[in-house]
Amino acid sequence: MFTMDEFIIAVFCCVDDLLEEITQGKPIRQKGFAPALADSEVITMEIVAEYQGIDTDQAIWRYFRRHWLAWFPGLGSRCAFG
């Protein structure tokens, strides 16, 4: 049985490895400002939230802001997420 810490780490590692394999190191976003969160961080947050039954951007932001901000310091304000 995984703790939530271990689950988030495992999901992030899988996502980060798969994203690197799929994109071959090329950035997904070509234009605009540099994002505060990496694509692998955002995808990890979405997967973890879905696993927990959290299904709105606002609820996902609140959950990670409240519990995991130290792990996702680029989370920023609610209006910038989602």
ROSE-4610 file (N, C-alpha, C; in Angstrom, 1 decimal, always signed):
// ROSE-4610
residu = [M/M/M/F/F/F/T/T/T/M/M/M/D/D/D/E/E/E/F/F/F/I/I/I/I/I/I/A/A/A/V/V/V/F/F/F/C/C/C/C/C/C/V/V/V/D/D/D/D/D/D/L/L/L/L/L/L/E/E/E/E/E/E/I/I/I/T/T/T/Q/Q/Q/G/G/G/K/K/K/P/P/P/I/I/I/R/R/R/Q/Q/Q/K/K/K/G/G/G/F/F/F/A/A/A/P/P/P/A/A/A/L/L/L/A/A/A/D/D/D/S/S/S/E/E/E/V/V/V/I/I/I/T/T/T/M/M/M/E/E/E/I/I/I/V/V/V/A/A/A/E/E/E/Y/Y/Y/Q/Q/Q/G/G/G/I/I/I/D/D/D/T/T/T/D/D/D/Q/Q/Q/A/A/A/I/I/I/W/W/W/R/R/R/Y/Y/Y/F/F/F/R/R/R/R/R/R/H/H/H/W/W/W/L/L/L/A/A/A/W/W/W/F/F/F/P/P/P/G/G/G/L/L/L/G/G/G/S/S/S/R/R/R/C/C/C/A/A/A/F/F/F/G/G/G]
num = [1/1/1/2/2/2/3/3/3/4/4/4/5/5/5/6/6/6/7/7/7/8/8/8/9/9/9/10/10/10/11/11/11/12/12/12/13/13/13/14/14/14/15/15/15/16/16/16/17/17/17/18/18/18/19/19/19/20/20/20/21/21/21/22/22/22/23/23/23/24/24/24/25/25/25/26/26/26/27/27/27/28/28/28/29/29/29/30/30/30/31/31/31/32/32/32/33/33/33/34/34/34/35/35/35/36/36/36/37/37/37/38/38/38/39/39/39/40/40/40/41/41/41/42/42/42/43/43/43/44/44/44/45/45/45/46/46/46/47/47/47/48/48/48/49/49/49/50/50/50/51/51/51/52/52/52/53/53/53/54/54/54/55/55/55/56/56/56/57/57/57/58/58/58/59/59/59/60/60/60/61/61/61/62/62/62/63/63/63/64/64/64/65/65/65/66/66/66/67/67/67/68/68/68/69/69/69/70/70/70/71/71/71/72/72/72/73/73/73/74/74/74/75/75/75/76/76/76/77/77/77/78/78/78/79/79/79/80/80/80/81/81/81/82/82/82]
x = [+0.8/+0.0/+0.9/+0.6/+1.4/+0.8/+1.7/+1.2/+1.0/+0.3/+0.0/+1.3/+2.3/+3.6/+4.2/+4.2/+4.8/+4.0/+2.7/+1.8/+2.1/+2.2/+2.5/+3.9/+4.9/+6.2/+6.2/+5.5/+5.4/+4.8/+3.6/+2.9/+3.8/+4.5/+5.3/+6.4/+7.1/+8.2/+7.7/+6.6/+6.0/+5.7/+5.0/+4.6/+5.8/+6.8/+8.0/+8.7/+8.9/+9.6/+8.8/+7.5/+6.7/+6.6/+6.5/+6.5/+7.8/+8.9/+10.2/+10.2/+9.8/+9.8/+8.9/+7.7/+6.7/+7.2/+7.7/+8.1/+9.5/+10.3/+11.7/+12.4/+12.0/+12.7/+12.3/+11.4/+11.0/+9.8/+9.9/+8.8/+7.4/+6.4/+5.0/+4.5/+4.8/+4.4/+5.5/+5.1/+6.1/+6.1/+5.0/+4.9/+4.4/+4.5/+4.0/+5.0/+4.6/+5.5/+5.8/+7.0/+7.4/+6.5/+5.9/+5.0/+5.7/+5.0/+5.6/+5.7/+4.8/+4.7/+5.2/+5.9/+6.3/+5.1/+5.1/+4.0/+3.8/+4.9/+4.8/+4.2/+4.4/+3.8/+2.3/+1.8/+0.4/-0.3/+0.3/-0.3/-0.4/+0.7/+0.7/-0.5/-0.6/-1.7/-3.1/-3.3/-4.5/-4.8/-3.8/-4.0/-4.2/-3.5/-3.6/-5.0/-5.4/-6.8/-7.9/-7.7/-8.7/-8.8/-7.7/-7.7/-8.4/-8.4/-9.1/-10.5/-11.0/-12.3/-12.5/-11.4/-11.4/-11.5/-12.5/-12.7/-12.9/-12.7/-12.7/-11.4/-11.0/-9.8/-9.6/-10.7/-10.7/-10.4/-11.1/-10.9/-9.5/-9.0/-7.6/-6.6/-6.8/-5.9/-6.0/-7.2/-7.3/-6.6/-6.8/-6.2/-4.7/-4.1/-2.6/-2.1/-2.8/-2.4/-2.4/-3.4/-3.5/-2.6/-2.4/-1.6/-0.2/+0.0/+1.3/+2.0/+1.8/+2.4/+3.9/+4.5/+5.9/+6.5/+5.7/+6.1/+5.8/+4.9/+4.5/+4.6/+5.7/+5.8/+5.5/+5.4/+5.0/+3.5/+2.8/+1.3/+0.7/+1.2/+0.7/-0.8/-1.4/-2.8/-3.8/-5.0/-6.1/-6.3/-6.3/-6.7/-5.7/-4.4/-3.4/-3.4/-4.2/-4.3/-5.5/-5.3/-6.5/-6.8]
y = [-1.2/+0.0/+1.2/+2.1/+3.4/+4.5/+5.3/+6.5/+7.5/+8.6/+9.6/+10.2/+10.4/+10.9/+9.9/+8.6/+7.6/+7.6/+7.7/+7.6/+8.8/+10.0/+11.2/+11.1/+10.6/+10.4/+9.4/+8.3/+7.2/+7.7/+8.4/+9.0/+10.0/+10.8/+11.8/+11.2/+10.2/+9.5/+8.8/+8.2/+7.5/+8.6/+9.6/+10.7/+11.3/+11.7/+12.4/+11.5/+10.2/+9.3/+9.1/+8.9/+8.7/+10.0/+11.1/+12.4/+12.6/+12.3/+12.4/+11.5/+10.3/+9.3/+9.8/+10.3/+10.7/+11.9/+12.9/+14.2/+14.2/+13.2/+13.1/+14.4/+14.9/+16.1/+17.4/+17.4/+18.6/+19.2/+20.5/+21.2/+21.0/+20.8/+20.7/+22.1/+23.1/+24.4/+25.2/+25.7/+26.4/+27.9/+28.5/+30.0/+30.4/+31.6/+32.1/+32.2/+32.6/+32.7/+31.3/+31.3/+30.0/+29.7/+28.5/+28.1/+27.9/+28.2/+28.0/+26.5/+25.7/+24.3/+23.5/+22.5/+21.6/+20.8/+20.4/+19.6/+18.4/+17.7/+16.5/+16.8/+18.0/+18.3/+18.5/+19.2/+19.4/+18.0/+17.2/+15.9/+15.0/+15.1/+14.4/+14.8/+16.1/+16.7/+16.2/+16.2/+15.8/+14.3/+13.5/+12.0/+11.7/+12.4/+12.2/+12.6/+13.8/+14.3/+13.4/+12.9/+12.0/+10.7/+10.2/+9.0/+9.3/+10.5/+10.8/+11.3/+11.3/+11.8/+13.3/+14.0/+15.5/+15.8/+16.5/+16.6/+18.0/+19.0/+20.3/+21.0/+21.9/+22.6/+23.4/+24.0/+24.7/+23.8/+22.7/+21.7/+21.1/+20.9/+20.4/+21.4/+22.7/+23.7/+23.8/+23.9/+24.0/+22.8/+21.6/+20.4/+20.5/+20.8/+20.8/+22.1/+23.2/+24.4/+24.1/+23.4/+23.2/+22.1/+21.0/+19.9/+19.7/+20.2/+19.8/+21.0/+22.2/+23.4/+23.3/+22.7/+22.6/+21.7/+20.8/+19.9/+20.6/+21.5/+22.1/+23.7/+24.2/+25.6/+26.6/+26.1/+26.9/+27.0/+26.5/+26.4/+27.8/+28.7/+30.1/+30.3/+31.3/+31.7/+30.8/+30.8/+30.0/+30.4/+31.7/+32.1/+31.6/+31.4/+30.9/+29.4/+28.7/+27.2/+26.8/+25.8/+25.3/+25.9]
z = [+0.0/+0.0/+0.0/-0.9/-1.0/-0.1/+0.5/+1.2/+0.0/+0.3/-0.7/-1.2/-0.3/-0.8/-1.8/-1.5/-2.4/-3.7/-3.6/-4.8/-5.8/-5.2/-6.0/-6.7/-5.9/-6.5/-7.6/-7.4/-8.4/-9.7/-9.5/-10.7/-11.4/-10.7/-11.3/-12.1/-11.5/-12.2/-13.5/-13.4/-14.6/-15.7/-15.3/-16.2/-16.8/-16.0/-16.5/-17.5/-17.2/-18.1/-19.4/-19.3/-20.5/-21.3/-20.7/-21.4/-22.2/-21.6/-22.2/-23.4/-23.3/-24.4/-25.5/-25.2/-26.2/-27.0/-26.2/-26.9/-27.3/-27.0/-27.3/-26.9/-25.7/-25.2/-25.8/-26.8/-27.4/-26.6/-26.4/-25.6/-26.3/-25.4/-25.9/-26.4/-25.6/-25.8/-26.6/-27.7/-28.6/-28.4/-27.9/-27.8/-26.5/-26.2/-24.9/-23.9/-22.7/-21.5/-21.0/-20.3/-19.7/-18.6/-18.5/-17.5/-16.1/-15.0/-13.7/-13.3/-13.8/-13.6/-14.8/-14.7/-15.8/-16.2/-17.5/-18.0/-17.2/-16.8/-16.0/-14.6/-14.1/-12.8/-12.9/-14.0/-14.2/-14.5/-15.3/-15.6/-14.3/-13.5/-12.2/-11.3/-11.2/-10.4/-10.9/-12.2/-12.7/-12.4/-12.6/-12.4/-10.9/-10.0/-8.6/-8.2/-8.7/-8.3/-8.8/-10.0/-10.6/-9.7/-9.3/-8.5/-7.2/-6.7/-5.4/-5.6/-6.9/-7.2/-7.2/-7.3/-7.4/-8.9/-9.4/-10.8/-11.4/-10.6/-11.1/-10.9/-11.9/-11.8/-10.4/-10.0/-8.8/-7.6/-7.5/-6.4/-6.5/-7.6/-7.8/-7.2/-7.7/-7.2/-5.7/-5.1/-3.7/-2.9/-3.4/-2.8/-2.8/-3.9/-4.0/-3.3/-3.3/-2.6/-1.1/-0.6/+0.8/+1.3/+0.5/+1.0/+0.4/-0.8/-1.5/-2.1/-1.6/-2.2/-2.1/-1.1/-1.0/-2.2/-2.6/-3.8/-5.1/-5.2/-6.4/-6.2/-5.9/-5.6/-6.7/-7.9/-9.0/-9.2/-8.3/-8.4/-8.7/-7.9/-8.1/-7.8/-8.4/-8.0/-8.8/-8.3/-8.8/-10.3/-10.6/-11.9/-13.0/-12.6/-13.5/-13.7/-12.9/-13.0/-13.7/-14.6/-15.4/-16.6]
